[in-house]
């Protein structure tokens, strides 16, 4: 979900401060705080809020690789899944902290998976994945290439300003890595044996070199140098099948949602590289300016799946297409020139990966949206595709409002931003019960003062009300403001407010009449003393509950979105610093202990101790 204003559902005050002021009169109850509390400097206690996220949520699939047409793996954010029957069944083999970006498969039993901080390996066909070594992986795809059970190469380490990474070599299956004695840094590698391989090396501002080694990387010979008319060249993909046969997909300059590219092929160890297909853009021709070659698919390069030394499949992406994008395939096989497939693949978009162990059998692993992942398969070379696996993360995407420890409501779901959701088990499962169709293209905040009565406001200011627990909604008046509305909160069935990025609209008669207001001081009755050193700042989200309980999110000096809490109207504050860089889309508390927060990616977390620890709900 793209939530530009970070909506709060039951997410009360939004911004409690007027610009330049250290206190904001915020009404919370009709019991005023003594004057001594308003003048005394607040005390602050620092705590670390522990946020426990489930591995692989939101699930994102970034890599796919097959040993043959039956045995293969897909992997991504905290997950590896395997199949031994061509994808008819996919079994989860790994759930853990690693976001897998690269898979390298040598056989149906032996494979490696490269995560952000660890290299994993299986030697038994995926029944067990173990950490082989700690690594520093800058999220490069196709960053490891093993040529035997012991010898392999990897782009592992710190990325430089040109996007290249040091070349490393292992001789014990990945347990230990040594930097190449030549000191070479590359954006792509492909090795055909223990000693011979290719590397794509950027140099200068707008050039790349394709280099070749015959002595395990001790020295390199330049086989091809490419530039792109003053445009930066971001890199490419290399695949080697033998000492003679290799493929090189070189990316060119990008602009206007397009990127040029050229696919090269060699059959003589790189003595000659022939352009197979290329795509020019308004910024210029494909790298090398090949003449007389067939135009490639799409308007930007997608994944390359080289089948063998004479056959390859390339996906082209249409980045400017509506929705989630449209992809197209092209391929070459022995005795035929390059051919683009006539039928596009609507809805296929990045991040994605593709594997073709044969010219007829192929797989695509993709995550076309936050909280959505697919595995697609073809048995006719890409002419038609069928879905083998789909994951859609359950739960709200936009905002939440809890009425009790078990009953809650949410707005938005994956694939249906206007959905109204309900939970009766504290957020563990959700059921779609209605729609706010008129607000389907806007962020929406929601508040439920009772189990049946609820209010919602779109960023345009359009108000909606339900009297049957969210099943049906009636459009109410439109509140007009110069800035978007970001929150709504009913403190009772009669008293509530809606917040814009610049002020408030308040109601005291159950929503019949709304009036603009610069503050909330007239609604409830005490001046909240803000934490020291935060004068003039405005929290992204806030939540006010009975007594003098106030929570503030994304407030103060930290960039991680700390959570602040006071239970005495600001006399004492507790600042909870996240243990992870966490953003919060929506916040909902019932009392000083029980609360929920919705994070980007649809992760819903719950606390039972006022925000000290948070546990993700499955």
N, C-alpha and C positions, 0 to 999 in steps of 0.2 A: 504494500500500500504506500502510495506517495502521500505523506501527511505533512504538508508544508507548514501547517500551523499547530501541529501537535495537539490535537483535540483532547479535552478532558471529558470523560463521561462520569457523571456525578462528580466531575472534577472541578470543584468549586470555584475558587476565586480567580484562577487564571493568572492575573497580575494584581498583586495586592498593593503595590506601591504606585503613587503618582510620581512622575519623573522629577528627580531631584529631592524627593522627600524620604526621610528615614522611617517614617511611620505612616500607616494608612488606617484610618478609622474603619474597622471591619466589624460588622455586627455578627455576633455569634450566639449570644443568649441575652436575656433581659437582666442578667446579674452583672452589674458593672464591676470592673477590676479596681481595687483601691488605687488612689493616686500614687502611692509609693511604688506600685508595680509599674506604673507608666513612666516614671522618671529614673528608676534604677536601671543601670546598664545590664542587659541580658547576659547570662552565663551560657557558655557553649561547651558541650561535651562531644568529643569526636569518637565515633565508632566506625567499624568496617561492616558494611552490609554484605552478607554472603549471598550471592545469587547463584543458584544451582540450576544449570540448563541441561536438558536431556541431550545426549549425543545425537547429532544428525538432525536437529530441528532448528530452523526449517530445512527439510531434506533438499539437497541440491546435488544433482548428478553431473559431474564434470569430466568423467573419463570412462571409456569403454575399450576393451581389448579382448580378442578371441585367439585361442591357440589353434582352433580348427572350426569347423562349422557347427560343432556341438558344445564345446567347452569354452566358456568365457566368463568375464567379470565386468561389472559396472561399479563405479565408486564415486564418492563425492564428500559432502560435508558430514564427517563422522560416521560414514557407512561404507561397507563393501558388500555387494551381493554377487552371488555366483550361480551359474547354470551348467548342467551337464547334459541337457536335452534340447539344445538350440533355443532356449528361452521360454519353453512351455511352462517351466516353473523356475522362479527365482528365489533363492534362499539367502537370508541375511547371514553373513559369515563374520562380520565385524561391526561393532558399535563402540565408538570410542572418541577420544578428543581430537583425532587427526582429521583435517580437511584434505582429502586425497585429491591431488591434481594430476598425477601421472600413474599409469599402469604399464608395466612391461612384462610380457608373457613369453616364456621360452617353451613351455610344454603344458599339457593339461594338468600337471601336478606342480610345476615350478613357476612362480610369478612374484613380482615385487610391486609395492604400492608406495608412492612417495607422498608423505604428508608435509605439513608446515614445519614440524620439528622432529619428525622421526621417519625412518625408512622401515616399512613392514615387508615381511616375506612369508610366503607359504611354500611348503615342500610336499604337501599332501593333498593338493587339489582344492585348497580353500577350507578344509575342515578346521584348520588353526592358522591364524595370522599372528606372528610374533614381531616385536620390535628388534630390528637388526642393529640399528645405530641411531644416534642423535644427529640431526642434520639441520642446516639452515637453508630452507628452500623458499625462494622469493616467489612462490606461486606460479612457476613456469610450467606450462604443459609440455609433455614429451621430454621431460628433463632428465630421465635416466634411460640408459640403453645397455642391457647386459648381453654379452655374446656367449657366455657359458655360465655354469652354476657358480663359478668363482670370479670371473673377470667381467667388469662392467665399467661404464663411464657415466658421469652425471654432471649437470650444471647445478652446483651446490655452493652456496655462499652469498656474499653481499653483492647486490646488483649495482652496477655503476650508472653514471648519468646517461649513458647510451643504451641502457637496458640489457647489457651483457653481463654474464655471470662466469666466475672462474670454472674451468674444466677440471674435474677431479676423476681419479681412477681408483678402483678397488680390485684387489686380487684375492679376497676372501669372502665373496658373496655380499659385500656391502657393510661388513662389520667395521672396517677401517678404510679411510679415504685419504689419498695423497694428491696434492695439487700437481697438475701437469708441469714437468720441468720447464716447458717453454713459456709458462705463465699466460697462456692464451685465455682470453675471455670471449664467450660466444653467446649468441641468442638461440642457436639450435645446433644439435649434433646428431650424427648417425654413424654407427660403426658396423662394419661388415666382418670383423674378426678382432682378435686380441690386439693386433698391431695397426690395422688400417681403418680409416674412417674420415668423415668430413665434418667441417664446422663452418657455421655462418658467422662471420665476424664483422661488426660495424666499424667503420673508421671515418674520421672527419665528421662532418655534419650530415651529409646526404649520400653516403656510399656504404656498400657492404662488399665483402670479399667472401667467396666460397673457397675454402682452403682444404687441403688434403694431407693426411699423414700416413706414412708407411712404417713408422717406428714408435707406435704407441703414444704419439703426441709429443715426442721430444723435439721434433722439427716439423714445419708445415710448408707446403708449397701452394701458392695462389693459383687456382684454376680458372677463376672468373671474377671480374670486378664489375659492379653495377652501380649506376647512379640514377637519380630520378628527377632531373631538371630542377634542382634546388629544393625538392621536397624531402623531408626526413623519411628514411626507410626503416620501418619498425622491426622487421625480422622476417621469419618464415618458418617452414617445416622441412625437415630432411628425413628421408627414409632410405636405408640401404638394405639390399637383399643379397648382394655378393660383392666380391672385390671389383666386379665389373659393372653391376647394375645398381643404379640409385636414382632417386627422385628428389627434386628441390623445388618447393613452392616458395617463391620470393614475393614478399609484400612490397608494394610501391607506395606512392604518396596518397594521402587521404584528404578528403574535403567534400562538403555538400552531401554527406551521408553516402559517400562512395570511396572505394579504395582500389587502386589498380593492382594487378598481380600478373605473374607469369609462372607457369609450371614448366620446369626443365626436366630432361631425362638424359642419362648417360648409360651407354652400354660398353664403354671402354675405359672404366676406372676414372672417368673425368677428363680424359684427354679432349673429348668433345662433349659439349652439353647442347642438346637440341631442344628448342622451345616447342612444346606440345600444344599448349593453349595459353591464351592471354586475355586479359580484360583491360581495356583502356577506359579512362574516365575524363571528365572535363579538365582535370589537372594535368593530364598527359597520358602517354602510352604506358603499357606494362613495362616493368624493369627489363632492360636490354633492348627495348623498342623492337620487338620481333615483328618481322614482316611476313604476311601471307599465311599466318597460322590461324586456326579457327578461334573464334571468340569464346571465352569461357562462360560458365553460368553465373547468374546473379550480377550484382554490382559491386560486391566486396567478396573477398575470399572467405570461405568457411573451412571446415576440416578436410584434410586429405586422407584418404584410405588407399594406400598402395597395396595391391593384391599380391603382386610378384614383380619380377624384373621387367615384365612387358605389359602389365595391366594395372590400371589405377582408376579410382573414382574420386571426384572432387565435388564438394558442395559449394555453391555460391549463395550468398545471402543478400536479400534486398532489405537494407537497413531503413530505407525510407518508406517501406510499405506500411499500410495501416495495421492496427492491431498488434499482434505479436510477431509479425513479419512473415515473409514468404521465402522459402529456399528453393533451389533448383539443383539438379544433379547433371554432371557430365562425366563421360568415361571414355577410356581407350582400351582396346584389347588387341591381341595379335592379328595382324592383317587388316585392321580397320583404322581409319583416321578418328580423330577426336569427334565425339558426338554428344550434343546436349540433349537431355531427355525433354520431351515436349511438355510433360505434365509437371507443374510446380507442386511444391509441398506446403500448402497453406498452414500457418500456425507453427511452423518449425522455426525456432529462433534461439539465439544464444542465451547463456552459455551452453554449449553442446559439444559432443564428441561423436565420432563415427568410426565403425570398423567394418571391413569387408574381407573376411578370410577367403572368400571366393568371389568371382564376378557376379554370382547370382544371390548369394546369402550375405545380408548386411544388417547392421544394427545402428540405431541412433539413440544416444542417451542425452536428454536435454532437460533443462529447467526453464520453461518459457515464462514463468512468473513466480513471484515470491510465494513459497509454500506449495508449488506445483512441480512435479517431476514426472517424466515419461520415459518409457523404453519402447521404441518402435522397431519393427523388423520387416524385412523384405526377403522373398525367396525368388524374385524374378528380376534381380539386378536393379531394383529401385523403381520399376514401373508402377508398383503398388506397395503400400505399406499397411501394416496392421499393428495395433497397440497390444503390447504384451504385459505392460505394467504401468499403473498410474498411481501416483501418490498425491493426495490433496490434503493439506493440513487443515484440520477442523478448527472451529472456533471463530470468534469475531476478528475482523481485520481493521475496524475503524475505531470503535469506542465501546466501553463497558459500563454497566451500572448494576450494582448488587443491592438487593433489598434485604436479604438475610444471609446467613452462612451457607444456605443451599440454593436460594433463588436469585438468579441474575439474568440480565438482558444484554444483548450486544447488537451492534450495527455492522453490516458488511460480512461477506464471506468470500473465499477464493472463487472467482468466477461470477459472483453476484454481489456487487458493491451495495446494492439497495436492500439486501436481505436483513430481516429482523430475526435474531436468534434468541433462544431461551435455554437456560440450564436449570436443572432442579437438583444437581448434585455438587454444587459449589464450583462449577467450571470444568469438571472432568469430561463431560459430554454435552453437546449442544444440538438443538433441534431448530430447524427453520420454521418459524410460525407466521411470518408475514413479510410485507415488502413496503419500502418507502420509494416507490418507483419514481416519483417526481424529483427525488433528490439523488438519483443514481449516479450522476456525474459530479457530485460534490462530496466533500468530507462532511460528516454529520456527527454531532454530539448528542448524547442522550442522558436523561435523568428520570428515575422512577421514585417518586415519593411514597408510593404504595405499590403492592403487588399488581394492581389493575390499572392504576393511573400513571401514565408516563408522558414525557415531553421530549421532543427532538427538535433540533435547529440545524438547518443547513448553513454552510458558510455564507450564502446569499442573504441570510436573515429570515428565510421562510420557516415558520413555526408549524409543528405538527403535534397532535395530541391523540393518545389512545386511552380508551376507557375499559378495554377488555384484555389487558395484559399483553398488548403488543400485536394482537392478531389483525386489527384494523386501525387505520390511522386517518384522522381528519385534518386536512390542511387548515390552519388558522391564519392569523394575520401575518403580513410581511413586515418585519422590522427593518427600517432603512437606516443604513449607516455608511460612512465613507470607507470603512475598512471591514474585512471579513469577520464573521462571527466564529468564535473558537470554542465556546463552552456554554453549557446550560446547567443550572443546578436549582432544584426545588428543595428548600430546607423544610418545607411542609407542603400540604396540598394547596395552600394559599400563597405562600411567600416563596419567591424565586427570582432568579436573575439570569440574563443571557449576557455573555461577554464578547466584545469585539477586541481587536488588538489595540484599541484606543480608549475604551470606556465600557459602560454597562447600560443595560436596559433592565428595569426592575418591575416586578408586579407584586401587589399585596392582596389581590382579590382572585387568586387562582387562575390568572392568565387572561382575564377579560380585558384589562387595561395594562399597557406597558408604557413606562416613561423613561426617557434617557436620564442617566445619572453619571457623574464623574467618579463617584465612589459608592461603596456599599454601607457607609456609616449609618444611614437611616434605617437599614433593615434590621439590624440586631444591635448591639449597643456597647461596644468597647473598642478602645484603640489598641491595635496589635503592635507590640514593640518588636521590631525586626532585628535579626542577628547583627552583631557589630560588623562594620566594614562593608555593608551591603546597601547603603543608601543610594537611591536612584536606580537600583536594579529591579528587574521584574522576573519572577519565576515563570517557567514555561507552563507548569501545571500547579494547581493547588487543590487542596481538599480540606473542608471544614466540617467537623462533626460536633456532637453534643459536648457540653462542657466547654472547655477552651482548647480543644484539640485541633491543631492545624498542621498539615503536611505541605511542604513546598518541594518541588522537583526542579532540577536544572537551575540551581540557584547558587550564588556565591562564586568564589574564585576558581573552583575546579571545572575542568572541561569535560569530565565524565558524567555530569548530570547527577550530582549528589542529592540525596533526599534529606530534608530537614523536618524535624517534628518538635512541637511544643504542646504540652498539656496544661499549661497555666497562662495562656494568652501572651506568651512571649517573654515571661520572666526568665525561663530556662529553655534553651534549645539543645537538641541532640542532632548532630550532623552525621548521617550515615554515608560514608564514601563507598561506592560500588567496588567490588573486587574485579569487575570487568568493565571495559568501556561500554556503558549501557545507555541507550536512549529509552524514553518512555513515551508512548503514544496516548495512554489513558490511565487514570488512576482512580480507584474507588475504595473507600474505607467505610466500614460500618460503625466502628468505635475506635478506641485508642489502640486496639490490638489486631483486629481482623481487617485485612485489606487485600486487594488484588491490583496488579498493574499489567497493562498490555504493552509489549515491546514490539518494535519493528520486526516484521517477519511472522507476526501472529503468535508469538510466544506469550502465553498467559501464565503469570506467576502469582503465588499466594503467600501471604505472611500471616502468622498468628501471634506475633510478638511486636507489633507496631512498626515493622520495617527492618528489624535487625537481621533476619534471615528470610530468604525468598526461595520457594520451591516451585519449579515449573510443573504445571499440570499437564498430563499426557493428552 
